[in-house]
Amino acid sequence: LRLLARPTRRNATLYAIATTLGLYTNYFHFFIILAQWTFIVFQRRHYRNALTMWFVALVASGAAFLPWGLAVLSIGGFARTALSWIPFPALLDLPQTLFTLLLGSTIRFSDAWLWLAVLALTLAALWGARRAERQTRDFLLLWLILPIALVLIISIDLPIPQKRSIYLDRFFLPFLP
């Protein structure tokens, strides 16, 4: 958001560093970049001055991540990864994921009274967000919702050879804005 508000070389460099570190830390960071890209595509008229700086920073980040990407591809990509233990998502996994992200993984999903806490936290967040700039609010909502939704869609059990699920609550920690 700082880069979009003030497109300077310093902010572009900081964005490129943060994005590169995110990619090296967690492969799911790609989904955060996709959420940011989606936001910028829809808000391009509002951030016209920042588009070039943002794109250059993203290309620099991709170039910095290229050695790792080439190393992964040289050993056959992710085909041999041991992700087969992750179950395919069920219908209740999305609300349970949001529940876990709001209240933590140590609280039982079956405790009905905690749904009141989740509802209260959600309403409080929405009430507080009403004062935020529309672009900031939309950016944060896309950051939280789009990556989780895409991972859910990717992980649906389909009759595809070598199909694996990657939907696991703890993998979503980087998506918390």
Protein Blocks (a to p, Z undefined) as FASTA:
>chain_A
ZZmmmccfklmmmmmmmmmmmmmmomklmmmmmmmmmmmmmmmmmmmmmmmmmmmmmmmm
mmmmmmmmmmmmmnopjmlpcfklpccddfklmmmmmmmmmnopkbcfklmklmmmmmmm
mmmmmmmmmmpcfklmmmmmmmmmmmmmmmmmmmpccddehiacfbdfklmmmmpZZ
